[in-house]
Amino acid sequence: MKLIAVGDNVVDCYLDQKKYYPGGNCVNVAVNARKNGAKDSAYIGIFATDDKAAHIKHALKEEGINFELSRTAEGISGQPGVALTDEGDRVFVSGAKNTVQHRLKLQLIDEDLDYIKGFDVCHVSCYSSMESELAKLAEVIDISYDFSNHLEMDYIEKIAPYIQYAFFSAADLPEEELNWFIERLKGLNFKAAALTRGSEPALFIDQNKIFEQKLIKIPVLDTMGAGDSLIGGFLVNYINGASMEEAIEKATKSAEATCRVYGGFGYPKEF
């Protein structure tokens, strides 16, 4: 199984540590797909020209992620500030607004699409400003999409026809709204969908059947990137032919491993 992620890259700046870590949904999913046994994992995005972008590239090289088709633009990287609660949950507290990520949007060209179609799935996120490119992507590859907490049905239904694997953060939905939301998702014909719920078990939908994640209590250092790790682990195993139960189990172990390190996948650097 081969995965490519197209979209965001940032560094997460831990204010208490005075250190930053490479991250961003698409970067994290690409790295964790590789950690979960993807035969090949790659990334396309827009890098800034600062030292933070250089550090992201260093980490990607160390993790064996090809990013040669990425663009470079003059400017600064996305660098949200992060605070940790006593339970290890991360809280975003600030971030520069004049970043390359905010100013520019990636437009895919034929060279990109020719490369992308050599993979089994392309992961994109709502943070990547790639909605206008989904139709192009859908012509050459299956798409995985992280909606995060963007649960507005108008938005979901608009882009759902292009997406095979959908991921949502639904921790804030009360049970009645959650059940309503799941029923609406069933009508969108995703190959598979997942809803994470914070400390509660995630729910997965496959052929309109609901599967519940089995959780065990583990020591949590930092939850940063755990959801992205879950996505990477799930996609690799599910697309490789694992049963839904096995894919969820492997994805859960992937997320647990991420909770044991700071940042999305380590590589701290002082700022």
N, C-alpha and C positions, 0 to 999 in steps of 0.2 A: 504494500500500500504506500502511495506517495501523496504527500500533502503540500500544498502551497498556500501561504497566507498573504493577503494583499490589503494593505492599509496602514494602521497607526503604529508609531513607535514613540516612546517617551522614556524619560528617566523619572523614577519615583524618588522624591527627595524626603528622606526621613529626618524631620527637624530635630528630634531629640538626639539622634546619632550624629548629625552633621555628615551624613553619607547619602549617596544616591545609588540606585540600582536600575539596571536596564529593564524595560518593560513595555507596556502597551498590549492591548488584547491580542492583536495579530502576531506580534513578536512572541508573546508568551505561548500562544497556541502552537506556533511553528516549532518552538524549542521543545515543548512538552510532547508533541507528536513524535519527534525524534527520540526523546527519552523513552517513549512507549513502544518503540520498535518500528517506526515508519522507515521504509527502505530509503526514502529520500524526503527531505523537508526543506522548503525554500521560502523566501520572503521577498516581496516587492513593496517598497514604500518610498517616501520622500525623507531623506536625511538632511539635517541642518549641517552647518559648517563649524559647530562649536566642539569643545572637548567632550561634551556629553554624547553627541552623535558618534564621535570616535570611539567612545567606550561601548556604546551599543554594538557597533560593528565588531569591536574586539570580542565581545561576548558571543556574538553570532558565529564568528569564525571558530571560537573555542568549542562551540556546540555543534559544529558541522552544518550550519545553515547557509545555503547559497543565497546571496542577495545581490548578484552582479547586475541585475536589470533595474535595481532601485535608482532613483534620481537623487541628485544633491542640489540644494538650493541655499543661497546665502541667507543666514539668519540663525535663530536659536531654536533648540529642541523644546518640545513639550516637557515641562518639569513641574508637575503638580507636587505641592507639599503634602506630606503624610504625617499623621499622628496615630499612635497605637493606643488602644484602650488596654486595661489590665487583662482582658480576656484574649488579647491578640488580634482583635478586629482592627482593620485599618479605616481611618477616617481622612478623607481628602479635605484639606483646610485652605489651600490657596494654590495659585498657579498663574504663570505669566500668560497674557492674552495675545502678545505680539509674536507668536511662534510660527515657524514654518507650517506646522500642522493647521493652524488657524488661517493662515494667509493663502495657502495653496491647496489645490485638489488634484489628485492623481487622475490622469486620463490615459486609458489603455490604448496602445497602438497594436498594429498587426504583429510586430515582433514579440510583444508581451503575450498576446493571445496564442501565438504559435508555441511559445514556451509553456504556457499554462496548460494547454490541452494535453501535455505529456504527463500530467498528474491525475490522480484519481478524484481529488476533491479540492476545492478552493475555499478557504475560510476568510470571511469578511466580517466586520463588526459595524455597529451603528456609530462608532466613534471615528470611522474611516472616511466619511463623506463620499461613499462609493455608490449611493443609490442610483445615480444616473448611468453607472457602468454595469449594472447587474444584467441588463438585457444582453450586452455583448458577452459577458462571462457565461451566461446560461446557454449560449449557443455552442460552447466548446467544453464545458465541464459542469459537474454537479457542484452546487454551492452550499456551504455551511454558513449560517449567519447568526451572530450573537446580537439579539435585540436589547440585551441588558434589561433595564427597568422601563424601557419604552414599550408600554403595553397597550397603547392606543390602537384600537382595532382598525381605524382608517389607515394608519401607517402600515400595520402588519399586512392587511389585505392588499394594499397597493403593491407591495414587493413580494408577497408570498408566491406568486406564480413562477418566480425565478429561483426559488429556494427549495432544497431537498431536506436539509437538516437545520432545525431552528432551536435556538437556546434563549431562555428568558430568565430574568431574576424577578421572582414573584414573592419575595419575603414579606412585602407590605400588603399583600392581598388577604383580606379576611376570607374565611372558608367559603362563604356563600359566593363571593366574587370569584374566588379561585375555581370553584366548580363550574361557574358560568363560563369563565375564560377557557378552561379546558375543553368544554363542549364546543366552543367556537373554533378552537384550534383543530379539533377533530375534522371539521369540515374543510380544512385547507389542504389536505392530502399531502402533508409532509411525509417523507420516508420515515423520519423519526424526529421527535421534539422532546425537549427537556426543560423543566422548570426548577431552578434552584430556589431554596426557601430559607436561606440563612443557616441557622443551627438545626432546622428541621430537615428530614430526609427529602432529597430531590425526587421529583416525579418525572417519569419518562413515558412517552406515548409512542407506541408502535402498532400500526394497523388498528388504531382506535382502542387498543388495550392499554391499561395503565399499569406501570411497574413502579414500585417504590424502592428507593435506595435503602440499603441496610447500613446503618452507621454504628460505629463503635467509638467509645470515648477515648480520645488520644490527647497527649500534651500538645497544645497549640502555641507555637512561637509567634506566627504571623500568618494571617489569612490572605495576604496579598497574592493575587494570581491563582488562588485555589480553584475558582470557577473556570478559569482559562485552562488550567491543568486537567480539570474534569472533562472539558470539551476535547482537548487533545487526546486524552486517554480513551475516551468513548469513541471518537471517530476512527482512530487506528484499529481498535479491536472490532468494532461493529462492521466496518467496511471490509475488514479481513475475514469476516464470516462468523465471528463469535455470536452466540445467542445473546439476546437482549440482557438476560440475567448476568452472563459472564462479562459482557461489555460494560455493564454498570459496575460490577465488582472491580474490574481493572481500572475503570475511570475513578472510582472512589479511592483506590490505593494510590493512584497518581495524585489526586488532590491532597490526600493525607501526607504524602511525601513533601509536597509544596508547603504545607502548613508547618513543617519542621525547619524551614530556612527563612531568613529575612529576604524580602523582595520577591519578585515573581519567580526567579530561579537563581538567586545569589548574585555574585560579582559586585560587591560593594566598592565604592570609591568615595573618598572624602571630598567635600566641597567647601 
